[in-house]
């Protein structure tokens, strides 16, 4: 047998009721190195055709039971085998009538015995080569189909990547515009706070100082020391209010207590202020004693925490918030869960929500992610994951 690819090895069906003739055909064709299938009746030939395909069929004309012509007619009626080459072999009659009948049934050749081995081997070899070429074409077609599918998949992936890049660029442009607007709004807010609070306090201090200066200038008995002391006490209270107002503005811009007491304590302090201001009940759970974070990472987590609470106050219509700060095997997890109205399907498109986009960008800077879950009427949960290479936490002692 020749060493061939099994997918390219041809099946050759030999059909004859005479064992000696089958042996002779096997001997003639063995050198072709193909798979020779030998059967001794028309019925067996039809069964073999149900099990596999053949490159060529060598079919005896005169057999008991189903004869060769009848077998050929049945073969041509099956879609799978209608084009399988058939070579009739006849040892009974050399009549052209029988040969024409064989050709009429779709035979490619009609051979009379005695057989010339070289001629038969050459003829069968032609169909074996045709089968090999057909098998190769089929393999190449399958390979081409797989290649096309891979290319289509790669093209689809590239288009999806390009779409994501376009969306990212659009989001960045929107975010840049939003940040510019936010800066202007923050400047307006700071100016308003300074004008409404600090400005009024300083104006009142100036007026009181003018009054006190006038009193001191007159040096009359009409102005008692007690009155001067009372006015100085009022000025002192105004100065205290000024200092408190300035500290409030500074803390809004950059919370000093975050640097002084750390993230966990800053969150607890902020929650007390938040609960007092919004009347929303809060619950804080943590398994962390202290956090070993650099300032930028602490600030990012704290700002995400603040933004989540702000969103609840503005949109959620919630009465309770539960906050978890947990150290887990591979990351630090912060979750903010409310019992509010939930999130609508359209609101899940975080690309158009600047607050959510800002939270995602802050987390991304430290290799983290922000996940938002919720259903309408069942509250919303914002979960932040920061990997341990950015955040190291010391758990509470048991």
C-alpha positions, 0 to 999 in steps of 0.5 A: 500500500502506498503512503497516502493521506487517509482523506485522499485514499479512494474507496473502490467497490468490486461487485462479483458473485464469483470469489475467484474473479473478486480475487483476480480484481483485487490482485490487479488493483492492489498496486494502486494503493487504494481501499478495495471493498469486495462484495458478492451480490447486488444487495451487498453492493447497495448496502455498501453504498449506504455506508460510504462513497466510492471513487469507482464501482466495478460491477459484474453484469450477470449475478443471481438475485439483483443483476448488474443493470438493476443495481446500476439503475438503483445507484443512479436513483440515489442522490448521493451516488448518482454520479459515481462512475460505474465500469461494467464487466461482462463474461457472458455476452460480447453483444453491443446491445448489452454494452449500449444498455450499460452505457444508457444506465450511465456507465463510464465503460463496459469491459469484456473478459478476459480482462487486460490487467494494465488497461483495467488498472489504467482506467481505474487509476484515472477515476482514483486520480479524479477522486483525489483531485475532488477530495483535494478541492473539497479540502481546499474549499473547506479550508477556504470556508474556515479562512473566510469565517475567520476573516469575517470574525476578525473583521467583525472584531475589528469593527467592534474595536473601532466602534468602541474606540469611536465611542470612547473618543466621543465619551472623552470629548463629552467628558472634556466638555463636561469637565470644563462646564463643571469647572465653571459651575464649581467656580460659580458655586465657590464665588457664590459661597464666598459672596453669600457667606464669607462676604456677608460675614466680612462686611458685618465685621467691617461695620462693627469695627467701624462702629467700635472705632468711632466709639473709641474715638469719642472716648465719652462716658456714653460708651461703656467698656461692657458695650465695647466688650460685647461688640468685640465678642460679636466680632469674634463670633463672626470671625469664627463663622468666617473660619468655618465657612472658609474651611467648608469651601476648602474641604469641598475642594480638597478634604483635609480630613482624608489626609489626616485620618485616612479613608475609612475614618473620612468615609465614616465622618462624611456619612454622618454629615450626609445622614444629618443633611439628607435624613437618609439612613446609612449603614457602614460595614467593613472588615478593614482596620486601616488602608495602606493607600497612596493619596491619589488612590484614596482620593479616587475611591473617596470621590467615587464614594461621594459621587455615589451618595450624591446620585442617591440623594439626587435621583434614587428617592431612597430612605436607606443606604448600605455601604460595604468596604471589604478587603477580598483576596485579589482586590478592595471592594466598595459597594453602595446599595440603596433601596430607592426607585432603581435604575431604568433600562435606558439609564444603564447606558453609562456612556451618556451619564457623566457622573458614572463615566467620571467614576469609571475613569477614576477607577480605571486609573488604578486598574479598577472597575465600576459595576452598576446593577439595579432593577426598577423599583428594587434599588441600585448597587454601585460596586467598585473593584480596586486591585491589591497592587493599587490598594493594600488593606489590613483586615480587622482582627478577630 
